């Protein structure tokens, strides 16, 4: 699933001719195996947008310097940025910008740092689906395909194209030197539903819109190569794409984040793409792909996804006239504009490192141990031959092996482990107290009917667990303050920790009420009158 564009960190391996085999164990390793590639790193724009505490520029410079020292034989890198509402829009688009969006000076500073770090920036602008950040506003609601939903814009209205043109012009004005532009167009869930569009075939609507957007781009920036997500193309007829010369307009970026690539993009689809397009891109993930509310990526699954992609690319590259352009290792922060935060970048640095080193070498095993651990600033004692290497089956989140490492964001990475352990304990405690045991259930609380002695026993651990959660919330601020602004810090605490604090406080108040009773009525207790609403006779 292609998720929300607020944030992404991507590493692109530009492999025009790929013939890579990957090895997952130390057995049978081919030390002469090389990957003729260039690695591209795409930094998630919302993640970067939070680097403003105390100074966005200062933190960005510090983080950039830290990452520059940790490259894995990277020959060339690129930064693909999707700004969404973090871009400093102006004029008629001014209200699209978040209240903590980048300033023009911030953008220029990012581009300056990118150039100094030999990073080539690729802007990504959503031009069809996933335009919630814009269409949520009343002044742009008339562009919606479905009046009650801001997910996709109507492709049949001239005002939609005018809106897209203005977005492109404003973004390109701050990126005059870029060579590529990504126009999105994935997951257009609502198409052909408005009064105008319902008269057209969906396939024609989509292809016509892609053509119109490409023409808008090329009318003012004819040198740009246009990239588009591929999912909406998978079921389109090959001849329909050939009829409009789609291969001369855009380059598809084929994205699959699961381990089985061919399950989602079958060989027949690859054949179709090779017949239509001269080249294509692949897109894997290192975070933000396996659960909307996860806060730490499963490094094992992401590694397998990237290794499978290398295998698929080695098979499919030769079918394209110009081979495959590369693999984009995406890192989404939200599943769409309205979704909650998922894995934040600091918690995902180990997974990113694992994915980067794998795609840059074409395999991952113990021979890369030293390079992997050194890149994450792990203690030298971890490099001894006697120490075990990472075990992804046992430790898929890499907490056990990498908690002592000093990579950027390590404090927050360690904090997610603490959250995980305390979350498990809290959930188990609440389940036992309110569901498995028979003295503090919803029934007991509703009628204020329980044995104080038992309530006292059940709440014996409550103060310890509660203070653990409160302490975790305070520690979170310390772990995030050097990377994120206060808005993100408070949002993350509210999503991850605050609900448990509220649940524990509620339980404490319920226990006080239950223990305050000294006399109880005879059974039976009165039936719940609200059952009548369900058609249950209550006498």
C-alpha positions in Angstrom: 0.0 0.0 0.0 1.4 3.4 -0.9 1.0 5.5 2.1 0.7 9.2 2.9 3.3 11.5 1.6 3.9 13.6 4.6 7.2 11.8 5.2 9.5 9.5 3.5 13.1 8.5 3.7 14.3 6.8 0.5 17.5 5.2 -0.7 17.5 4.7 -4.5 19.9 2.3 -6.1 20.2 3.5 -9.7 20.8 0.3 -11.5 20.7 0.6 -15.2 21.9 -3.0 -15.7 21.3 -5.3 -12.8 22.4 -8.9 -12.4 22.4 -9.4 -8.7 22.1 -12.5 -6.6 21.5 -12.2 -2.9 22.8 -14.4 -0.1 21.2 -14.5 3.3 23.7 -16.7 5.2 27.4 -16.9 5.4 27.5 -20.1 3.4 28.3 -19.8 -0.2 29.2 -16.2 -0.2 30.7 -14.8 -3.3 33.2 -12.1 -2.2 33.7 -10.9 -5.8 30.0 -10.2 -6.2 29.4 -6.5 -6.9 26.4 -4.4 -7.6 26.9 -1.9 -10.4 24.7 0.8 -8.9 24.3 4.2 -7.5 22.5 4.5 -4.2 19.9 7.2 -3.8 18.8 8.5 -0.4 15.4 10.1 -0.2 14.8 11.9 3.1 11.2 12.1 4.3 10.0 15.6 4.2 7.8 15.6 7.3 10.7 14.0 9.3 13.0 16.8 8.1 10.4 19.4 8.8 10.5 18.6 12.5 14.2 19.4 12.7 13.5 22.8 14.3 14.1 22.4 18.0 15.8 24.5 18.9 16.8 25.5 15.3 15.6 23.7 12.2 18.7 24.7 10.3 21.2 23.8 13.0 19.7 20.3 13.6 19.4 19.6 9.9 23.1 20.4 9.5 24.0 18.2 12.4 21.9 15.3 11.2 23.2 15.6 7.7 26.8 15.6 8.9 26.1 12.5 10.9 24.6 10.6 8.0 27.3 11.6 5.6 29.8 9.7 7.7 27.7 6.6 7.5 27.4 5.8 3.9 27.8 2.2 2.6 30.0 2.4 -0.5 27.5 4.8 -1.9 28.7 6.3 -5.2 26.0 8.8 -5.8 22.9 9.7 -3.8 19.7 11.5 -4.4 17.0 13.0 -2.1 13.4 12.5 -3.1 11.2 14.9 -1.1 7.5 15.0 -0.8 6.5 18.2 0.9 2.7 18.0 1.1 1.6 20.6 3.5 5.1 21.3 4.8 5.9 23.3 1.7 5.8 27.2 2.0 3.0 27.7 -0.5 2.0 31.3 -1.2 -0.7 33.3 -3.0 -3.9 31.3 -3.7 -2.2 28.2 -2.2 -1.1 29.9 1.0 -3.6 28.0 3.2 -2.3 24.7 2.1 0.8 25.1 4.3 0.9 23.7 7.8 1.4 26.2 10.6 4.9 24.7 11.2 5.7 24.4 7.5 9.2 25.1 6.1 10.0 28.6 5.1 11.5 29.5 1.8 14.8 29.9 3.6 14.5 26.5 5.1 14.0 25.0 1.6 17.0 26.8 0.2 19.1 25.6 3.2 18.0 22.0 2.6 18.9 22.2 -1.1 22.3 23.8 -0.2 23.1 21.0 2.2 21.9 18.4 -0.3 24.2 19.9 -3.0 27.2 20.0 -0.6 26.5 16.4 0.2 26.2 15.5 -3.5 22.6 14.7 -3.2 20.3 15.4 -6.2 16.8 16.3 -5.1 13.7 14.9 -6.7 10.4 16.7 -5.6 7.2 14.7 -5.3 3.9 16.4 -5.8 0.6 14.6 -5.5 -1.5 15.5 -8.6 -4.5 13.0 -8.4 -5.0 10.9 -5.3 -3.7 11.6 -1.9 -4.5 15.3 -2.2 -6.1 15.4 1.2 -3.8 18.1 2.5 -5.3 20.5 -0.1 -8.8 19.3 -0.7 -9.6 19.3 3.1 -9.8 23.1 2.9 -13.2 24.7 2.0 -11.7 26.9 -0.7 -10.6 23.8 -2.6 -13.5 21.5 -1.9 -15.0 22.2 -5.3 -12.1 20.2 -6.8 -13.0 17.0 -5.1 -14.2 14.0 -7.1 -16.5 13.1 -4.3 -18.0 16.1 -2.4 -17.7 14.5 1.0 -14.2 13.2 0.6 -10.9 15.0 0.0 -9.0 11.9 -1.1 -8.9 12.6 -4.9 -9.5 15.6 -7.2 -11.7 15.6 -10.2 -9.7 15.3 -13.4 -12.4 16.7 -15.6 -12.4 20.2 -14.3 -10.2 22.9 -15.7 -9.9 24.3 -12.2 -8.2 21.1 -11.1 -5.5 21.5 -13.8 -5.1 25.1 -12.8 -4.6 24.0 -9.2 -2.0 21.4 -10.3 -0.2 23.9 -12.5 0.1 26.4 -9.6 1.4 23.7 -7.2 4.0 22.6 -9.8 5.1 26.2 -10.5 5.5 27.1 -6.9 7.5 23.9 -6.0 9.7 24.2 -9.1 10.4 27.8 -8.4 12.4 26.7 -5.4 13.9 23.6 -7.3 15.1 25.1 -10.6 17.9 22.7 -11.0 16.2 19.3 -10.6 16.2 16.7 -13.4 13.2 14.6 -12.2 9.7 15.3 -10.9 7.5 12.7 -9.3 3.8 13.5 -9.9 2.4 10.8 -7.6 -1.0 9.5 -9.0 -1.1 6.4 -6.8 -4.2 5.0 -4.9 -6.8 7.1 -6.7 -9.5 5.5 -4.7 -12.3 7.7 -6.0 -12.4 8.1 -9.8 -15.3 8.4 -12.2 -17.8 9.3 -9.5 -18.7 12.9 -10.1 -21.4 14.0 -12.5 -18.9 14.8 -15.2 -16.5 11.8 -14.7 -19.1 9.1 -14.4 -19.7 9.5 -18.2 -16.2 8.4 -18.9 -14.4 5.1 -18.7 -12.0 5.0 -15.7 -9.1 3.9 -17.8 -9.5 6.9 -20.1 -10.0 9.3 -17.2 -6.7 8.2 -15.6 -4.6 8.2 -18.8 -6.1 11.5 -19.9 -5.2 13.1 -16.6 -1.6 11.7 -16.7 -1.3 13.2 -20.1 -2.6 16.6 -19.0 -0.3 16.8 -16.0 2.7 15.7 -18.1 1.9 18.5 -20.6 1.6 21.0 -17.8 5.1 20.0 -16.5 6.7 20.0 -20.0 5.1 23.3 -21.0 7.4 25.1 -18.6 10.0 22.5 -17.8 10.6 20.4 -20.9 13.8 19.0 -19.6 12.2 17.2 -16.6 11.8 13.4 -16.6 8.4 12.6 -14.9 8.0 9.8 -12.5 4.6 8.3 -11.6 3.6 5.5 -9.1 2.5 2.4 -11.0 -0.4 0.9 -9.0 -3.1 2.5 -11.1 -1.4 1.3 -14.3 -1.3 -2.4 -13.4 -4.7 -3.2 -14.7 -4.8 -0.9 -17.7 -4.7 -2.2 -21.2 -1.3 -2.2 -22.8 -2.7 -0.9 -26.1 -4.4 2.0 -24.3 -1.0 3.1 -22.8 0.7 2.7 -26.2 -2.0 4.7 -28.0 -1.2 7.9 -26.0 2.6 7.2 -26.0 2.6 7.0 -22.2 6.2 5.7 -22.4 7.4 9.0 -23.7 5.6 11.0 -21.0 6.4 9.2 -17.7 8.5 6.6 -16.0 6.6 4.2 -13.7 7.8 3.6 -10.1 6.7 0.0 -9.3 6.1 -0.3 -5.5 5.6 -3.4 -3.4 6.5 -3.4 0.3 5.7 -7.1 1.0 8.1 -10.0 0.6 6.4 -11.6 -2.4 6.8 -9.0 -5.1 5.2 -11.1 -7.9 2.1 -11.6 -5.9 1.3 -7.9 -6.5 3.0 -7.3 -9.8 2.8 -10.5 -11.8 5.3 -11.3 -14.7 2.6 -10.4 -17.2 2.5 -6.9 -15.8 6.2 -6.6 -16.0 6.0 -7.6 -19.7 3.4 -5.0 -20.3 5.5 -2.3 -18.6 8.5 -3.3 -20.7 6.5 -3.0 -23.9 5.2 0.5 -23.0 8.1 2.1 -21.1 11.8 2.3 -21.9 12.7 2.2 -18.2 11.1 1.9 -14.7 11.9 2.3 -11.1 11.4 -0.1 -8.2 10.2 0.9 -4.7 10.7 -1.0 -1.5 10.4 0.2 2.1 12.4 0.4 5.3 9.5 1.7 7.5 5.9 2.7 7.4 4.5 -0.3 5.5 3.2 -3.0 7.8 0.8 -1.2 10.2 -0.8 2.2 10.6 0.0 2.5 14.3 3.4 0.7 14.5 6.1 2.7 16.1 9.1 0.5 15.3 9.7 -1.2 11.9 10.2 -4.9 11.6 13.7 -4.9 10.1 13.5 -8.5 9.2 10.5 -8.1 6.9 11.9 -4.9 5.3 15.2 -6.7 4.6 13.4 -9.6 3.0 11.4 -7.1 0.9 14.6 -5.4 -0.4 16.4 -8.7 -1.1 13.4 -10.0 -3.0 13.3 -6.8 -5.0 17.0 -7.2 -6.0 16.1 -10.7 -7.3 13.1 -9.4 -9.3 15.1 -6.5 -10.7 17.9 -8.8 -11.8 15.2 -10.8 -13.7 13.2 -7.9 -15.2 15.9 -5.3 -16.0 16.9 -6.8 -19.3 13.3 -6.6 -20.7 13.5 -2.7 -20.6 15.3 -1.0 -23.4 17.2 1.2 -20.9 17.1 -1.2 -18.0 15.8 -0.3 -14.6 16.6 3.1 -13.1 16.9 2.0 -9.5 15.2 1.0 -6.3 13.6 3.5 -4.0 13.6 2.5 -0.3 10.6 4.5 1.0 9.9 5.4 4.6 6.3 6.6 5.1 5.3 8.4 8.3 1.6 8.3 7.8 -0.7 6.1 5.8 -2.5 9.2 4.6 -2.9 12.8 5.6 -5.5 12.0 8.3 -3.8 8.9 9.7 -1.7 8.9 12.9 2.0 8.8 13.0 3.6 5.5 12.4 7.3 4.6 12.7 9.3 7.8 13.1 12.7 8.1 11.4 14.9 7.9 14.6 13.4 4.5 15.4 13.9 3.3 11.9 17.6 4.2 11.4 18.8 0.6 12.0 16.2 -0.8 9.5 17.3 1.9 7.0 21.0 1.0 7.5 20.2 -2.7 7.0 18.3 -2.0 3.8 20.9 0.3 2.4 23.8 -2.0 3.0 21.9 -4.9 1.5 20.9 -3.2 -1.7 24.3 -1.6 -2.1 26.0 -5.0 -1.9 23.3 -7.2 -3.3 23.1 -9.5 -0.2 23.3 -9.4 3.5 25.2 -11.8 5.8 27.8 -11.9 8.5 30.6 -10.7 6.1 29.0 -7.3 6.3 28.9 -7.3 10.1 31.7 -4.8 10.7 30.5 -2.4 8.1 27.0 -2.5 9.4 27.9 -2.0 13.1 30.5 0.7 12.4 28.0 2.6 10.3 25.7 2.8 13.3 28.4 3.8 15.7 28.2 0.6 17.7 30.7 -0.2 20.4 33.9 -1.8 19.1 33.4 -4.7 21.5 30.5 -5.7 19.3 32.8 -6.4 16.4 34.6 -9.3 18.0 34.4 -12.6 16.1 33.1 -14.3 19.3 30.1 -12.1 19.6 26.9 -13.2 17.8 25.7 -11.2 14.9 22.1 -9.9 14.7 19.4 -12.6 14.8 16.4 -11.2 13.0 14.2 -14.2 13.8 14.6 -13.5 17.5 15.1 -9.8 17.4 13.3 -8.4 14.3 13.3 -4.8 15.8 17.1 -4.9 16.5 16.6 -3.7 20.1 18.9 -6.4 21.7 21.9 -5.9 19.4 21.8 -2.2 18.7 20.6 -0.5 21.9 24.2 0.5 22.8 24.9 2.0 19.4 25.2 5.8 19.1 23.6 6.5 15.6 21.5 9.6 15.1 18.2 9.0 17.0 19.5 6.3 19.2 17.9 7.7 22.3 14.4 7.5 20.7 15.2 4.0 19.3 15.9 2.8 22.8 12.8 4.5 24.1 10.6 2.5 21.8 12.0 -0.7 23.4 11.0 0.7 26.8 7.6 1.6 25.5 7.1 -1.9 24.0 7.9 -3.6 27.4 5.8 -1.2 29.4 2.9 -1.4 26.9 2.9 -5.2 27.1 2.8 -5.0 30.9 0.1 -2.4 31.0 -2.1 -4.2 28.5 -1.8 -7.5 30.4 -2.5 -5.7 33.7 -5.6 -4.0 32.4 -6.8 -7.2 30.8 -6.3 -9.3 33.9 -7.8 -6.6 36.2 -10.9 -5.7 34.1 -11.6 -8.9 32.2 -9.9 -12.0 33.6 -10.6 -11.3 37.3 -14.1 -11.0 38.7 -14.0 -7.9 40.9 -13.3 -4.9 38.7 -15.2 -5.8 35.5 -17.5 -3.2 33.9 -20.4 -4.9 35.7 -18.8 -4.4 39.1 -18.0 -0.8 38.3 -21.5 -0.1 36.9 -23.2 -1.2 40.1 -20.4 -0.2 42.4 -20.5 -3.7 43.7 -17.3 -5.5 44.7 -15.2 -6.8 47.6 -12.8 -4.0 48.8 -10.2 -6.6 49.8 -10.0 -8.0 46.3 -10.0 -4.5 44.7 -7.0 -3.6 46.9 -5.2 -6.8 45.8 -5.9 -6.0 42.1 -4.6 -2.5 42.3 -1.4 -3.2 44.2 0.7 -2.8 41.1 -1.3 0.1 39.7 0.9 2.9 41.2 4.1 1.4 39.9 2.8 0.9 36.3 1.2 4.3 36.3 4.3 6.1 37.4 6.2 4.1 34.8 4.0 5.5 32.0 4.3 9.0 33.3 8.1 8.7 33.5 8.1 7.3 30.0 6.2 10.4 28.7 8.7 12.7 30.3 11.6 10.7 28.9 10.1 10.9 25.5 10.5 14.6 25.4 14.2 14.3 26.2 14.6 11.6 23.5 12.8 13.6 20.8 13.6 17.3 21.5 16.8 17.3 19.4 15.0 16.0 16.4 11.4 17.0 16.4 9.3 20.1 17.2 6.9 20.3 20.1 3.9 19.6 17.9 5.3 16.2 16.9 6.5 15.4 20.4 3.1 16.1 21.9 1.3 14.3 19.1 3.4 11.2 19.5 2.9 11.1 23.3 -0.8 11.7 22.9 -1.1 8.7 20.5 1.3 6.2 22.2 1.4 6.9 25.9 -1.5 9.2 27.0 -4.2 6.6 26.4 -2.6 4.2 28.8 -2.2 6.9 31.4 -5.9 7.7 31.1 -6.9 4.1 31.3 -4.8 3.6 34.5 -6.2 6.8 36.0 -9.8 5.6 35.3 -9.0 2.3 36.9 -7.6 4.1 40.0 -10.8 6.2 40.3 -13.0 3.1 39.9 -11.0 1.3 42.6 -11.5 4.3 45.0 -15.3 4.2 44.3 -15.5 0.4 44.8 -13.6 0.5 48.0 -15.6 3.4 49.5 -18.7 1.2 49.8 -19.4 -0.4 53.2 -22.9 -1.8 52.7 -24.3 -3.6 49.6 -27.8 -4.4 48.5 -29.3 -7.9 48.4 -29.2 -9.7 45.1 -30.5 -9.7 42.5 -29.1 -6.4 41.3 -31.5 -4.4 39.1 -31.5 -5.2 35.4 -29.8 -2.8 33.1 -32.5 -0.7 31.5 -30.4 0.1 28.4 -30.9 -3.6 27.4 -34.4 -2.6 26.3 -32.9 -0.6 23.5 -31.5 -3.9 22.1 -34.8 -5.6 22.2 -34.1 -7.5 25.4 -37.1 -7.7 27.7 -36.2 -6.2 31.1 -38.7 -6.7 34.0 
